[in-house]
Amino acid sequence: MEKIIPPVNKKKINLKKVAFQTLGCKLNFSETATISRVFASSHYQIVPYNSVADLYVINTCSVTQNADKEFGNLVKKAQKNNPNAFIAAIGCYAQLKPSEIASIQGVDLVLGATEKFKLIEFVNNLKKNEFTEIHSCEIEDANFYESSYSINERTRAFLKIQDGCDYKCSYCTIPKARGISRSDSLLSIIDNAKKIAHSGLKEIVLTGVNIGDYGKGEFGNKKHKHTFLDLIKALDDLKSIYRFRISSIEPNLLSEDIIHFIAKSNRFAPHFHIPLQSGSDKILKSMKRRYMTSLYSEKIRQIRSFLPNACIGADVIVGYPGETDQIFLETYNYISSLEISYLHVFTYSERDNTEAIKIKNRIDKSIRNKRSKMLRSLSTKKRIDFYKSQLGKSFEVLFESENKKGYITGFTENYIKIRMPWDPNLINTLHKVKLEKIDDEGFVRVKKTA
């Protein structure tokens, strides 16, 4: 769950107060930040979600059942903070199940995929509605592009470059929540990157639903005017941003040319996050993924060939229908053999209006949870092994802004998390460090060299 960090503005203490909360992905966070800037420029005071506000806005997620439950908890939290507050739900869950959200006590407004960016037009008087107001488009109408980026974080920004997806993975609701694949124009992305740089941030994370598909839908044309490789080459020439990071890219869209370019890049971090989802070709076929394990293995080999110190993360889903003990073991052993650095593990959730929900041989939830714990343990081992392989080497760390138990943390270009004793002067600064040892909590201790 991401949160909007409110700007300090003492002049707005008597204005209407609005609080934002984001569920789900970096893409959602970039859009919430963009919507919040509209309110900030329209005489609203942005406040933390746990404080008293006149308006609470929840940007929803549809990926898992946990996100659905979290939404309900956030509504209750808002009501506890201010029983008379106006509560608006926007985003993916709001698009997919507007009536379900509208039935939750306290929700006044539900806006779907195209309406969410017009939120301010729907909240003129902030009076509680007797009946929940719903504005949710047909997803076919979500065929235009809205630029978004965040500048609320002190050290990094999320820059949206693409939206929607034309893939039809059997377990996924995103195409029904966000529509077809479409892209921002290259010039608009560069302009937004310059705005982010002007705010003082040093790192940009490129985000979207399927960013490797970048270029499709640019200028409303289904054909690619530019490719993802064209985009990163153009961004690499921007001297005002120190570091770019790619959030997640499908293995079938991660070309060798892209890997080779990042290897020689001035600004792109040697960090890849490549969805795997399963280590079984049988399950991948059932999921309607567009690759097999052989292609995935080849991508890891290519990255290690060009960038031996790169950090490589992977998504994996456990408990998908038909995942027998033998098939799960196949996945576990396959991941064990890969030279990757960490996992994001998702326990399969049945989602309405997906093909996977019709598949028989569902896996008991207790077994799903057990398998999830096994893969999370494997992820911890992978991360520690990766950290150990980098000890004694020197990297540049961008320090974060939060004081965590007397320490300041930061990330190297290859996504190693380090920490040092708290020093506010280090916030949003870059320093050359040498990785010395891994502490008991899994952080890397360093010696500052510059």
Secondary structure, DSSP 8 states (H G I E B T S, - for coil): -EE------GGGTTSEEEEEEE-S-HHHHHHHHHHHHHHHTTTEEEE-TTS--SEEEEEE--S-HHHHHHHHHHHHHHHHH-TT-EEEEEEHHHHH-HHHHHTSTT--EEE-TTTGGGGGGG-SS----SS-EEE---GGG--S----B---SSSEEEEE-EE------TT--HHHHH-S-EE--HHHHHHHHHHHHHTT--EEEEE-SSGGGTTTTGGG-SS-SS-HHHHHHHHHT-TT-SEEEE----GGG--HHHHHHHHH-SSB-SEEE---B-S-HHHHHHHT-S--HHHHHHHHHHHHHH-TT-EEEEEEEES-TT--HHHHHHHHHHHHHS---EEEEEE----TTSSGGG-SS---HHHHHHHHHHHHHHHHHHHHHHHHHHTT-EEEEEE-S--BTTEEEEEETT--EEEEE--GGGTT-EEEEEEEEE-TTS-EEEEE--
